[in-house]
Amino acid sequence: MKASACLTVVIPALAAQAARIVQSNDDGWAELYLRSFNDALNEAGHDVVLSAPADNQSGTGSSDSPPIPRTEPCEYNSCIGNGSTTGHNDTRPDLNWVNSFPVTAMKYGIDTFGPQLWNGSAPEFAVAGPNVGTNVFVQLPFSGTVSAAAYAAHDAGIPSIAFSAASTGRLAFDTDPVPLRSSLYGQLAAQLTNKIISSGTPYLPPDVFLNVNFPKVEDSCAELSDFKWVLTRINPGFLSPPDVSFCGGERLPTELSVITHGGCLISVSVGNAKDKTTASTSSQVVVLEKLRDMLSCLSSSVMLIETSDQLILQDHKEHSQKMY
């Protein structure tokens, strides 16, 4: 797969901080966003095992069921329907498909494919996505991408990140040339993953995952340096205890307000993997210390969105067409 000629910034290898990573999604194992991120992680020196559904399983949430025999080709004709329940790329056993749900695919990566390729060793980190379409606020329980990451953190005890992207339009793994949006999302996702892993263990607090949403890639947001990372919360905090103290306040903006504001803002929410809501203040503190030097504060115009229930609900309605 060729990298986009427009993307000139390369993530440096992190041999000293390389990790064993399981990667999944809900759009399917042959989706280009997934493969671009996989390329970026491998280029950074990580040992990555991809384990994702055989085809698009968007919106299946936490569904989990043993895989069944595949009788039709996988999405984009990326596998043959020979009756197998799982399979892998002929020349790359690290690229695996599972004929079931995203959570099931993540489970297979953690329990089966990873240890098989790592001489019995367990994964150290898990990532899901980037999803084709954002996943914010009330969308989270229905998202297979988010649910795969939450499963890794809550059920398997493996720190995880779910990535989702606002630029939609499905793309096959062998699309050539690779569009800038796919390469850029892959590099951004690798940038945050590398940052967390280079911060040292424990990578994240127990039972915590990060929910990350990228804005659209467009003329004003077309280089890695254009984007700003913003620490956010998943759900509005009207009745919640104060958030971590940051940027002069004790209430983080919601990911919904950030991702719908426009510009090149990336929302990073600290999530409770048990219920996919905002994690505790103590967990936010840990994540803030790991990411502080890459985070940006918001302008007052964004913060104004937080002051009205009506605006938040209106923003969600306008955003509800996004894919899970």
N, C-alpha and C positions, 0 to 999 in steps of 0.2 A: 504494500500500500504506500503510495507516494504521499509525502507531506506537502501541505500547501506552500507554494513559493512565496505567498504573502506573509507567512509567519516566520519571522526572522529570529525571534528570541527562543533559545533552547534552554530547557531546564537542566542544570548541571547534574551529573551523576552524584549520588549520595552513597557511595560504597560503604562508608563507615556506619551509615544509618539505614542500610537496606533492610527491608522487612518482607516476611512472607505474607502476601495479601491475597484474599479471595475477593473476586469481583463478580457482581451480578447486576441485573436490572429487571424491568418488567416489559420492555419493548421487544425483547428477543435477542438471542445470542449473536445474530448477524446484523444488528443495527449499528450504523456507522459511528454514532456518538460513543457507544460502548467501546468500539474497537479503537477509536482515536485516543480515548483515555487509556486504554490498555497499552497502546504504543508508548504514550508518554510515561506511564509508570515503569515500563520495561527500560525505556531510555534512561530513566533516573536510577536504574540499578536494582530495582525491587524484583522479587521473585513472585510473579503474579500467576494465579490460576483463575481463569474465567469459567464461571458456571452459571448459565442463564437459561431461561426458557427457550424451547425450540421455536416458538413463534410469539407474536404479540400477546401479552397477558396483562395489558394495562387495566387498572381499575379492579384488580382481583384482591386487593388488600392483603390480609393475613391468611388467605386460603392456603391450605397445605394438604397434599394428597400424594400417595405413591404414584410415580410416573407410570403411564400406560404405554403399550406398544404404539410406535409411530408408523402409521400406514400411508401417510402422504409426505411429500417433501417438506422440509423446514422452510421458514420464511426466506424469500429471495432465492429459493432452490438451493439453500446452503447445506442441505443434507438430503439423503434419499430416504424414502419411507420403507424401510426394510424390516419393520416389526420390532426394532430395538426401542428400549425405554430411555436410553441415554446414548450419547455418542460424542465423538470429538473430531476435530480437524485431522485429516489424514497425515499431515506432516507436523502438526503442532498439538501434542496431547494436552497442552495447557489451555486449549480453547475447547470448552465442553458445552454441550446442550443437554437439557433435561426436559422430557416431555411432560411437564407439569407446571406448577405455579412458581412465581418468583421466590417465595419463602422456601419451597421445596428445593429449588435450584440452589439457593444459598446454603441450605442444609447439606446438600450433596457436596458442594464445594468444600465446606468446612469438615465434614465427617469422612468423605470418601476421596474425591479427586485430589484435594490438597495433600493429605497424608500419603497418598500413592506416589505423588511426584516429589515429595519432600522427605522420603525415607522414614515415614512414620511421624514426622514432626507436625505440630498443629499450626494453623495460621496465627499470625500475630495481629492482623488488622483486617478489616473488611470494608469494602466500598460498594456502593450501588449507584448505577447511572453512568453518565448523565442521562436523566430521563428526557424524553422528547416532550416538552411542556413543563411548566412550573408546578410545584406542589407546595401550597401554603395553607395555613390555618385549617379550615374544615375539610380540606382535600386530603389531609394526611392519612386518616384511617382507611381511605379507599385506595391509596396508592400502593401498588405492588413494589415499586422501587423503595419507598420509605419503609414499608413493612419488612422487606428483606434486610435492610440495615438494622431496623429495630429488633428483628429476630436475632441477628448476630450479637447485638449488645445485651439484650435481655435474656435470651434463652441459652446462647452459647458462651456468653461472657467475653465476647471479643469486641473491642472498641471499633466504632464504625462511623462512616459518613455517608449520607444520602445526597446525591447531587441531582439537580433538575435545571432545565434550561428553557428560557422563554422563546428562543427562535425555534419554531416548529417546522414540520415537513420531514417525513420519514426518508431515510437514505440507506441503501444497501451497503454492506461492508466493503464491497469492491468498487464503489463509486470512484471514478477517476476523471478529472482531478478531485482531490478531497476539498470540499468547500471550506472557506475560512472559518465559518461558524463551528464546524466540527473540530477542526484542529485547535482553534482557540479555546473552546470549552474543555477539550482534553488537557491542554496545557494549564489552564486555570485550576481544574480539578486536581491535577498533579501538584501544582504549586501549594495548595492548601494541605494536601495529604503529606507532602514532603515536610511542610512546616510542623505539622503535628508529630510526625515520626521523629524528626530531628530534635524535638523538644525533650525526648526521652520518655522512658516508662515510669509510671503508668501513662499511656498515651491520652486516655480520657478517664474520668471518674467511672466507677461501676454503674452499670445500667443506664448509660448515657450515650446518645448518638448526636451527631451534628446534622442539621437539616440545612442544606445550602441551595440557594436559588440564584441562577445567573440571569441577568437581563438579556435583551435582544442584542445580537451582534449587528451593528449598523454603522453608518459612516462615522459617527462620533464615538463609537465604541468598537474599534477595530484592531487595537493593539493591546497587549498585556498591560502596558503602563496606563491605559485609559481607565482601567477598572479600579474601584475602591471597595474594600471589604468592610462591612458594617455588622457589628454585633447586634443581634435582634432577639425577639422572643416569638414563639409560635402563636399563641393566643393572646388576646387583649388582657391586660392585667388589672382590670378595674377593682377587683376584690382580692387580688393577690398580694402577698408580702412584697416589700421593695425588691427590685432587682439589684444586681451588682452595681456598685457605684462606678460610673464611667461617663466621661464626656460631660461632667458637671451635673449629673442627675442620678436618680435611683429608679428610673423606669426606662427600660430599653424600648426602642420603637418596635412595632410588629413587623414581621417579615412581609406581610401583605402591604403595609404602607410603603415600605422601602422598594419592593419590586414593582409596584404600580406607580411610583413617583416619576419614573423616567430617568434618563442619565445612565451612567455606567456603574450603578450600585449593586453589589452582591450581598445578599442577606445571609448571615450565618447564625442560626439559632441553636441553642443548647437544648436538646430534647430529652425528655424522660422516655426511655425505650419501652417502658411498661404500658403507657397509655398514649404516647405520641403527643404529649403536651409539653409546655415549657418546663424545663428541669429546675431544680432548686437553686437558690441563690448561691449556696456553697459550691455547686457544680459550675455555675457561671463564673465564679471567682477563679477556679482552676483553669478553665478554658481561656479566660481573659489573660491570665498571666502567660499562657503559652502563645497567644496570638497578638498580644498588645501592640507590638511594634509594626504590625501590618494592618491594623484597624484604623478606620477613619471615623470622625464624628460627623453627625448630620447637621445640615443647615436648619434654621428655625422653620423654614417652609415645609420641610418634611415632618418635623415634630408636630406641627399644627394638625396633621391628619390624625394624631393620636387622641385629640381632645373630643372627638364626637363619635358616638355609637353609629349615628346615621351615616357618616362618611365612611366608616369602616365597612358597614354592611353594603353600602353602595359600591365601594371599591370591589368588594367580593363578588357582587352580582356582575359587574363589568368584566371580572376576571374568570368567571365560572366556566367559560368555554374552553379553558386550558385543559389539555389532556392530563390524565393521571399517569 
